[in-house]
Amino acid sequence: MRATTPRRWHSGTEPATARSALKLRLLLSLTFTPLFALTTAAFAVFAARATPDSVPTQGTLTGFAVCCGVLTLLAAIDLYVVIRRRRTEL
């Protein structure tokens, strides 16, 4: 029978049992998911109400709304991953 080898080889000085700070990631995801969602909605409303001669322009506000929407999506995905990992590890 063949001896099992670790799937990942550790390089560097990290401990073999290192774990991520799931509580901190959970707190940050719970904080920033609604915050980014609200800022996405706010920029979208401001972009919809922008006139052609307003500063910042409608395109700039739309760009900010898209960026905040991407950040909302990333924070929500991280929240899902953290919750799933906490269920399996704890």
N, C-alpha and C positions, 0 to 999 in steps of 0.2 A: 504494500500500500504506500502511496506517495504522501509525503509530509505536506501539510498545507502551508502556503506562503501568504504573507499579507498582500492584499490587493493593491495597496498604495505604499510606495516606499517613502519614508519620511526623510527629507533632506533639510538640514539646518538644525536649529536647537530647540524646536518646539517640542513640547511633551507629547508622548504617544496618546495620552487621553485628553487632549485639548478639546474643548467644546466652545461653541459660540455663545454669546450672551443672549439667550432667547428672550429673557424677560425685558431687557433693554430694547431689543428689536421689536417686541410686541408693543411696548409702550410708545416707541417712536412711530410705528405703523398705525397704531390707534389714534395718535395725535395728528399725524400728517395726512392721512387719507381724507378725512373730512375737510381739513384745512385746504388742501389742494383742490378738492372738489368745489368748495365755496369760491376760491379764487378763480377757478375755471369758469364758473357761472358768472361771476362778477365781470371778468374780462369779456365774456361773450355778450353780456348785456351792454357794457360800455361800447363794444365794437358795433353792436346793432344800432345804438343811438348816436353814433359818431356821424358828424356831417362831413362833407367833402373838404372843408377848410379847417377842420378841428385838428388840434395838436394834443396828443399823438394821433397819428392817422389810424384809419380803420384797419389797414393792413397790419400795422404794428400791434394793435390790440388783439387782432385775430391770431397773430403769431404768439403772443403771450398766452392767449387762451389755449392754443394747441399745446404749447410747452407745459402748461399747468395740467392739461388733460393727460399728457404722457406721464408726468410725475404722479398723478392720481392713480393711473393704471399700474405703475411700478410699485407704489406703496400698497395698493390693494393686493397685488400678486405676492409681495413680501409678507403681508398680513396672512394670506392664505397658507403660504409655506411655513411660517412660524407656528400657526395654529396646528397644522398637520404634524409638524415635527414634535411639538410639545405633547400631542396625544400619543405619539409612538414612543418617545423617549422617557416620558415621566410616568 
